[in-house]
Amino acid sequence: MARLERIRIYPVKGLDGIELEEASIVDGGTLARDREFALFDADGEVVNGKRTDRVHDLETDFDPETGELLVETDGESRQFDLESADERERAADWFGDVFDLEVTLERDRSLGYVDRREMGPSVISTATLETVASWFDDLTVDSVRRRMRANVEVSGVPAFWEDRFVGDGAPSFRAGDVRFEGVTPCGRCVVPQRDPDTGEPLPEFRERFIEKRRETFPEWADGEAFDHYYTLMLIARVPEADRENVLEVGDPIEIVDGGTARRE
């Protein structure tokens, strides 16, 4: 049976994610605490993995109850209370030294600093992660999971199940009390090519990925909704009526087609 297998949020954009047993949907349509904080340089540009592979030298953890961020690098650790404006400033100074940049640490509680401001959570299936891992000799499923950085993972469905929710006439799906409407496939950047721990790029990752994605592109997907094959993961939207509802690991997944729900 299809179920919500994992929920993962990324409290500081570009840094490590944390797994949750449940997460509420905030007013902006994203998961609470997801990308709630982000580092910006003096020109207002975000500092993340697309910008610098230095982020891979940082190991982070976050307590969503207290707002405490733990950062470890080069055998040393730092703690910052991100609920405090003074502590956020102190954290910004420390990250600025790490990245050799003048940075600020900003906060957005209602939406977070997601790349696509008008959209919501990202969705992928466990089978998709397993399939992509099988394309490369040295990749584990967990490594692919960390490279793709999805919010919602669905089990009990086939690989590339999430591709069916974009394009003309595409259905939606429900996870418990939350409806997800597909908006766009997620075009990938340089980050999935890198080892999430070391930052080392996997040679010819992009070329092999595109080749295998073309070979395995599912018949149920609308090809016209995809600009290219270097895509993986669904970017979804949660309608306003379902915002402030709560997602829980184990929630059943139902396809919603024309207002009629059917169990996967």
Secondary structure as UniProt FT lines:
FT   STRAND          3..9
FT   TURN            13..14
FT   STRAND          18..20
FT   STRAND          22..25
FT   TURN            27..28
FT   TURN            32..35
FT   STRAND          37..41
FT   TURN            42..43
FT   TURN            49..51
FT   HELIX           53..57
FT   STRAND          59..63
FT   TURN            64..67
FT   STRAND          68..73
FT   TURN            74..75
FT   STRAND          76..81
FT   TURN            82..83
FT   HELIX           85..99
FT   STRAND          103..107
FT   TURN            117..118
FT   STRAND          122..125
FT   HELIX           126..134
FT   TURN            137..138
FT   HELIX           141..148
FT   STRAND          152..155
FT   TURN            159..160
FT   HELIX           161..165
FT   TURN            168..169
FT   STRAND          172..175
FT   TURN            176..177
FT   STRAND          178..187
FT   HELIX           191..193
FT   TURN            196..198
FT   TURN            203..204
FT   HELIX           205..216
FT   TURN            219..220
FT   HELIX           223..225
FT   STRAND          231..237
FT   HELIX           240..242
FT   TURN            243..244
FT   STRAND          246..248
FT   TURN            249..250
FT   STRAND          252..257
FT   TURN            258..259
FT   STRAND          260..263
//
